[in-house]
Amino acid sequence: MYGDFTLASGKRSDFYCDARLTTLDPQGAVWLGEVAWGLIQEKAAALGVSPVAVGGLTMGADPVALAIGIGSVRAGGPGLQCFSIRKQAKAHGRTKLIEGNFQAGDTVVVVDDTITTGGSTLEAIEKIRAEGGKVAFALVLVDRSEGGLEAIEATGVPVVAIFSRADIDSARGTS
C-alpha cells in the first residue's frame, strides 16, 4: 500500500506492506511454503548447513514459519520443525521464551514477514543464540530496502529476501 504510514520502528514511510494478507491466506501460504522451502534448500546447500527448524518473533514470523514447515513436508521430506519466539518469556507454566519445536543446539533459519530496520529479526537472532540455537541464515518475504538486510548481514547472518521494495514498485509500475 502507498500512503503515509508509521512503521513498527517508529519511522514514517510512504510504503506499507501488510504481508499477513498473503501469509494468512490459504493459497498465499501454500505458495509461500513452496517458494521459501526451495530457497531454504538452495541457501542451505550453498552454505553447507542443515537447518532443522524455522521460526522468528511472534506474530509476523508465525504464519511464515508454519507455511515453510508445511511446504517442506509437501515436498516429500521429513519437514522442518517450527517455533515461535515470544517478546518475553511466559511468567507461568514452563516459562518458555521459545515455543514449539526448538531445542538448544538446533541449527535454524530465522524468518519474518518484512524487514525494515532489521530490529525484529536481530532480536530473534539474539534470543535464539541466548537459548543455545545456531542461526544458519534469515529468510524474509519482503525486504523494504531501508537498511535492515544490511544490518542483519553485518552481524554475520546472511539474508534471503523473496521480494524487495524494488520488485513491488516495478510490479506496480513506479520504479
N, C-alpha and C positions, 0 to 999 in steps of 0.2 A: 504494500500500500504506500502511496505517496501522499504527503501532507506535512503536518507539524506534530511531532511525537516526542515524548520524554521516554527515554530508554531506562532499563533497569540500572544502568551505570550512572544515571542522572544526566547523561548527555542529551542534548536535543538533536533531532535528526529529521530530515525530510523523507526518510525511508523507514518503513516498519515491516518486518517480516514476521507474520503470525504463522510460524511453522506448524502449530497444532492443527491448523486447517488441513494439513497433509498428514501429519503423524497420527492424528486421531480419526482419520477417515479410513475405513477398511481397505479400499483399493489403494489409497496412498501408502498405507502401512505395508501392504504386500509389495508394492513397487520399491519402497524404501528398503525393506528387508532383503530383497533380491539384489538391488544395486549395491547397497552398503556391504553385504556379505561378500560380493565379488571384489569390491575394493579392499576389504579387510584381508582377503586371501592374497591379493596381489601385493599389498604393502607388507604383510607378514612374511611372505616369501622373499621379498626384496631385502628385508631387514634380518632375515634368518631367525625369526621369533615364532613362537607358537602360543598365541593367546588362548586362554581357556574361558574368558568371560568378558562381557561388555557391560558398561554402566556409567553413571555420572550423577550429578546433582539432581535431586528431585526438584522440579517436576518436568522441566524441559527434556531431560535425558531419558525419562522413564519410558515413554512410548517408542523412542528411537531404539533403546536397548532391546525392548521386547520384540519389535519388528525384526531387528537383526537376528536375534536368537531364533525366532520362528523361521526366518529366511534361511538360516544355516541348517536347520533340520529339514526344511523342504528341499534343500539342495542334495539331501541324501547323506549328510554327515552326522556325527554324533551330536552336533549342535554346540553353540557357545552358550554358556550359562549367563544369566542376567542378574544384575544387582542394582540397588538404588542407594544413593548417599544422602543421608539426612543433613539438614542445615546444622542441627545439633543432635547429639545422642539422646535417645529416649531417657526419660527420668524413671521409667518403670519397666517391669518385665526383665528382659535380658540387657537393657540399657545399651543397645547397639547403635553405632553410627552408620554402619553399612549393613543394609538389609538385603536378604536374598542369598544368592549362591556365590559367595565370595569367602575366601579364606586367606590368611597370611601365606605368603609365598606364591600366590597366583600371579601369572602374567596376564595383564588385562589391556583392553582398549577402552579409553575414556571416550564417551560420546556426549554430544549435545545437539540441540536443535539449531542454534545460531551462535556465532562468535562475533562480538563487537570489540570489547577491550580484552577479552580472554579471561576476565576475572572468574567467572563461574567454572570454567574448565581448569584454570590454575588451582582454584580451591579444591576441586575434585581430585586433582593430581596429588596435592598436599595431603589430603585426607586418606587417599589410598596408600600412599607411602607410609603415613603415620600408622596405618593398620597392618603394615608389613607386605603390601602388594607391590608388584613391579609393573610400571606403566610402559607398554611397548610403544604406543603412539596414540594419537587422538583422531577421532573422525567426527565431522560436523556436517549437518545438512547444508547450512548456508554460512559462508564467511562474508560478513558485511563489509570487509575490506577497510576496516578502520583501525588496523594495527594489532588486533587480537591474535591473529595467526602468528605474526612475527613475535609477539610477546611470549607465546607458548613455546614456539620453536627456540627462542633464546634460552629457555631452561633445559634444552636438550631433548625435548619431546617433539618428534615430527607430527605434522598435522595433515590429514587428508580432508579436503573440503569437496563435497559433491557439487555444490554451486557456489559461485561468488556473486557479489553485487553486480559486477560487470556482466555476468551471464544473464541475470534477471533484467538489468537495464537493456541489454541487447535484445532480449526476447520481447521487451515492451517497445523497443524502437527508440530508446532515449540515450543510447551510448554516445 
